[in-house]
Amino acid sequence: MPVHNIPRLILAAPMSGSGKTTLTAGLIAALVARGVRVTPFKVGPDYIDPSYHTLAAGRACHNLDAWMLDHERLRALFAHHTRDADLALIEGVMGMFDGYSGKEDTGSSAHVARILDAPVLLVLDVSAMARTAAAIVQGMRDFDPRVRLGGVILNRVGGAGHARMVQDAIESTIGVPVVGYLKREDALSLPERHLGLIPTLEPGHWRAWLDAARESVAATVDLDRVLAIARATAPLPGSDANPFSSIQSHDGTVIIAVARDEAFNFVYEDNLDLLRAAGARIAFFSPLHDHALPQGAQALYLCGGFPEVYAAQLASNEAMRAGVRAAFQMGMPIYAECGGLMYLTDEIVDAEGNCHPMAGVLPGRSAMTGRLTLGYRVARAPADNWLWRAGETIRGHEFHYSMWEGRPADLKPAYELLPGEFQPQMRVEGACVNNLIASYVHVHFLAQPEIAGRFVRAAAGFTKESI
């Protein structure tokens, strides 16, 4: 049986907001500065945190979602992306045992740790505690003995004395090593908005922040001990299969235009890799700044993001809005998720109640509500289309503060969302109109890789050379 042996480590925490992203990015940057080739990962359905780890590592951060992907495929994905790495650093999601439901932890950091047999480095915010930290560490260690707690990093300590006190409590009573700490520093704080942190594709002092995180980690975290914990792993069995093989459907000349700018950047890197493996050439474009779709585009992928934040600028780019409408009218395959759906409606109503005209492909408007729609979804295709076959089920997730108002009741939906932990009753979602599939649901293509081939074949069938 093939094996794959790569030093690996998951940074997890008792709860969200503990500082996992800062510690993960800082560790990556500090280790890269020492010449370590680090491949970063993020547990769960997240697009924003990976942008920080991509910046720190100088290579793409990929998602490991144990609810969307089965164990074998997740291991294969992990092995594929760590082929030329010295170390895999994985940021966890929410609290360490927080997953699909309160009854079990599918999709959690702990679940991924078990699948990858990876030790956990616990990030613990001790800003308002001292000896009590030991009780928390004991509970985190003992709650599931199948998860190996390799060490602790203390975050937001008041100073070296505070750090020593907490370290003494944990090591003398629990025996779990404390490998370092970070002090409370304004320079390490990251700006947030309604969906979490701000992606690094937007304007910001990201490099200065990363430099500060790297310097802080290098000064007060024992990197040698971190590496030793990561290296104390056994080979993973059966993980050398290439998850991107055997799906090629074209010769690489098909051009798929993918939105990527400050407003649109929520896309799994593996989705793009699968499209490339199926024979597509990805041409990125900006609905904010460009005035036309890429020359020769044969399909359009409008991913999620923050169109509500940039609604005025999107509205002012009339040429691009007209170009997207023309593409739809000419029959170009268009696939849109969340923010992409919002852009296709008649208008976006921002958080202040201002209305901004959008592409006008779908009737109605996208309005910010102040209420978060969040959770994993099992979606079923109600009918055949160029991407799905009737009755197929797809796993995805929703994460948005807007709603589509004025959707015509007789509009053909993209999906039927089946009842589940976060979805008590079945409901229809999105729209499937001729060549357009649009929905609030984000889909991980690797959960059903054949759809990448379908996407490319549909694009190849669009013969208009340019628009």
N, C-alpha and C positions, 0 to 999 in steps of 0.2 A: 504494500500500500504506500503511495507517495506521501511524503511528509514535508512540512515546511517549518523551519525553525527561525524565528525572528524575535529578538528581544522586544517586549511589548509591555505597556503599562496603561491602565485606565485611571484618569483623574476623576474621582467622584466626590460627592458631598452629601451631607444630611438633607440639604434643601437647596432650592434655587436661590440665587443671590449670594452664594457663599464665596464667589470669586474664582470659579473653575476656569472661566475663559481667560482671565488675566494670568492665572498661574500656568495654564497650559501654553498660552502664547509666549509667556516669558521663559518657560522652560525650553520650549522649542527653539526660540531665538538664542538662548544661552548655550544650548548644546550645538546648534548649527555653528555658532561662533567658535566652538572648539573643534570643528571639523566633522561632527557627527551628521550623517545623512538621515534626517528625520522625515518620515512620512506621517502626516497628521490625519486623524479621523475625528468624526463627531458622531456620538450615539444619537439616534432618533431623527425626526423630521425637522431639521434646522438648516436654514440657509445663511443666517447672519454670522453666527459664531465661526463657521468655517472660513469666512472671509478674513478673519484675523489670523487664523492658523495658516492659511495660504500665504499671507503676507510674511509671517514669521519663518515659514519653512522654505519659501521660494519654490514650492511645488503645491499642486492642488490638494485640498482637503476633501476627503470623501466621507459620505454618510454610511453608518452601520446601523441599519434598522431591523431589529430581530422580530418585529411584528409584520413588516412588509415582506421580508425575505426569509426563506427557510434557512436552517442552520448550515446545510451544505453549501448553499449559494453564498451565504454571508462569509463563510470561511474561504471560499474560492475567491470572492471579491477582495477580501483582506490579503490573501496570498498574492493575488495579481498586482496589487498596488504597492506591495512591499518587496518586490523582487530585487530592486537595486537599493534598498535602504539598510541602514545599520540599526534602526530603532523605529518602532511604531508608538506614537503617543496619541492616546484616544481621550477626548473630552467626553465625560458622561453627560447625562440629561437629567434635569430636575434633581430630586433626591435619589440616592443610589438605588432604592428599591421601588421607585415610582415607575409604573408601567401602564399596561392597558387598563387595568382595573384595580380595585382595592383588594380583590380576592387572590390575585396572582400578579407576577411581575413581568409578564411578557413585554419585551421591548425596552426594559429598563437597563440601566448601566450594569446592574448585577447579572442580568440575563446575558448580556454580551460578554461580561467577564467569564461566565461559565462556559459559553460557547467557544471562546478563544483561549480558555485556560490562562487568563491574564491576571496578574496581581493588580490590586487596587491601591492607589495612593490617595488617601482621604484628605480633601481640602476642608479645613475646619475653621469657620469664622469664630474667633475667640474674643471678639471686641468687648463682649459683656460678660465674660466668665473667666474662671481660672481652673480650680481643681475639678469643677463639674465637667470640664472637657473630657476627663478620663471616663466618666460614666457614659458619655455619648459615644466615645470610641469603643468602649466595651460592648455597648448595644449594637453598634454597627458591625463589629467583628463577629458577634455571636448570633445575630439574627438569622443568618444563613451560613452555616459552616462550609458550604461548598464554594463560597467566595473567599479568596485569600486576601486579607488585608495586609499589604506589605509595609506600609508606613503612613505617616501623617505629615502634612504641611500645615502649619498654623498661619492663618491669614488675619490681617487687621489687628496685629498685636500693638500694644501701647509702647513697647520698647523692648530692649534686650532682657531686662529684668522680668517683665511680664512673660516673655517667651520662655525663659528658664523655668519659671514657676509652673507654667502649663506643661512644659516638657517633663519636668520632674514628676508631676502628677500622673501623666500618661505612662511614662516608661517604668516608674517604680511600682505602679499598681496593675497595669495591663500588660506591660512588656512589649508593646508595639513601638518601634522606633519612630521618633520625630526627626525628620530629615532636614528641617529648616523652617523658616517663617518669612512672612512679609509684613512690614509695618504699615500702619494706616498712613497713606500718602495721597494728597490731592492729585499728584501727577499720574497716579495709577487709576483714577476714576474714569469711567467711560460714559459718554452721553447716551441717554436712552429716549425712546419714544414709545408709542402705543403697542408696537409689536416686539419690543425689546431693544437691544443695542442697535446702533446705526451701522449699516454695512460699510466696509472700507472702500467700496466703489463710489461712495458719496464724498463730497469735500470734507476734509478733517485733518487734524494733525496726527495721523495714524503712525507715521514713522517715528515721530518724537515720542509718542506714547509707547510704541514697541521698544524703543531704545531705553526708555525709563524702566519698563517691565524687565527687560533683559538684564540691565545693570542691577536692579534690585534683587532679582533671583540669583544672579551670579554672586552677589555679596553675602547673602544670608541663607542660601539653600546648598546643601552638600550634593553637588551634581554627581560625584563619584558614587555616593550611596544610592542615589536615584537610579543610576545606570546599573548598579549591582542588583537592585530589586527587579528591574526590568529584564535582566539577563537570567534571573532564576526561574526560567520557564522551560517546559518540555516541548518537543516538536508537536505540531498539530498534524493529526493524521488526515489523509484524503483531501488535501486542500490545494493541490497543484493544478486543478482543472482551470482552463481559461473561460471565465464567464462571458467573454465577448466573442467566442468562436462560434462558427457554424450558423451565423445569421446573415451573412452577406447576401444582399439581394440585387446589388447593382455594382457598377464598375468604378464608382468614385467621382463621377461627373455630375451627379445630382446635387443641386445647391439648395440647402435649407437655410432661410434667413432666420436668425435667432436674435430677439431683442436683448440688448445688454447695455445698460447705462445706469445712471443714478436712480432712475425710476423703476427699472426692470432688471432684476438680477437674482431672483429667487428660482434657481434651477439646479437640479442635481447634476453634478459633473458626470456622473455615470449615465444619465440620459443622453448627454451629448456624445459620450464615448460610444454608447450603443449605436447611435445614429451614424457615427463615423464608421464603426465596424460593419454596419449594414450597407455601407457604400456611399454615404452622403459626405459632402463637403459643407462644413458649417461656415456661414458668412454672418458675422455679427453686425448689427446695425443699431442705431440709436433713435428711438421715436422722439427723443427730446431734441437732438441736435442735427440729425440728418434730414434731408428734404426728399429723399426717395429710398425705396427699398433697394437692396443690393442688385447690381446688374445680373440678370439671368436667374434670379430667384425663382424656384419652382414650388416652394412651400414656405409657410410662415409659422414660426413658433413664438407665441407671445407668452412669456413666463410671468410669474408673479413679481411683486415688489411693492413700491410705495407710490403708485400713480396719484393717490390722493394728495400727497405732499407736493408733488410737482405738477398738479393739475393745470395751473395757469400757464406754465411753460408748454405743456403738452397741447393745450388748447390753442396757443399762439402759433404752433407749427402746423398751419393749415395744409401745407403741401404733403406732409407725411400722413395726416388724417385722410386726405383725399386719395393718396396712394394705397392705403390699406383698404379703403372702400372699393377702389378699382380692382384690387387683387381679389377681393371677395366676389365682386360682380363678374369677373372673368373666370371664376371657377378654381382659383388657386386653393389647394388644401391649407386650411388654417386651423391650428391647434392652440387654444388659449387656456391658461390656468389663472384663476383668482384675479390678480391685478391685470392680467391680459384680458379677462372678461370685462373688467371695469372699463378698460380703454375702448372696448368695442361697443359699449352702450352709447346712447345718445348724449349723455352728459354725466359728469361726476359732481356730486354735491359734497364739498369738503366739510371739515369739522366746524367751520364758522358759518355754514349755510350758504356759501357762495357756489354758484352753478358754473361749470366750465364745459363747453361743448367738446365731445370726443369724436370717435370715428363714425358713430351713427350706423353701425352695421346691425346691431341688435336694438330693438325698441326698448324704451324705458331708461332708467337712470340708476347709477350706483351711488348710494347715499351712505355717508358715515353715520353710525348709530350710537357709538359709545358702548355697545354691547359686544363682547367677544364671542365669536363662534369658533369652537376649538374641539378637536378630537379626531381620532382615527375613524375612517369610514370604509365600509365594504360597499362598493358600487357595482351595479349590474347593468350591462348594456341592454336596453329594451329592444333594440333592433340592430340589424347589420348596418355598418357604415364603413368608411375606408380605413378606420383604425380598429374597430371592435366587431366581434361577431355576437349576434343576439344570444343573450343568456350568459355570456362570459362575465365573471366577477373580477373586479380589480380592487386592490387594496390601496388606499391613499389617506390623505388627511386634510382637514380644513383648519384655517387659522386666519381669521379676518374680522374686522370691525365694521364692515360695510354690508349692505344688502342690496339686492337687485329689485328695485321698485318698478312697478308697471310692466312686469313680465307678462305677456299675453298667455292666458290659460291654455290656449290651443297650440302653443309653441311646442314642438317636439323636443323632449328633454335629452340631455346627453346621457344621464344615468338615472337609475332608481337606487336610492341609498337604502340599504337593508337595515333592519333594526339591529341594534347592538348596544354596547355599554354606554356610548355617547349619543346614540341615535335610537330613542325609544320606539319610534314608529317609522315605517317606510315613507319616504317622500321623494319626489322627483327633483332633479337638480340640473341646472345648466340648460344648454340648448344644443341641438344638432340640426343645423339648417344647411341643407345641400352639402357644400364642401367645408362647412365650419363646425367644429366641435369646441365648445367653450363651457367651462365649469369653474366653480370655486374649489373643486377638489384637486389637490396636488398629487400626482401619480409618480411612483418610482418605477421607471420602465423595466428595471432589472427583475421586478417581481413577475413580469411576463415579457421576456425579451423579444418574442416574435413580433410585438407591436412595432419595434424599431424597423424591422423589415417591411411591415405594412406601410409605415410612415414614408419610407424611402420609395417604395413602389408607387404610392399615391403621388408623391412629388414627381417621379419620373413620368407619370402619365399626364402631367401638366406641360403642354408643349409650347406655350407662349414663351419666347426667348427672353423677353424682359417686359417690364411694365413701366 
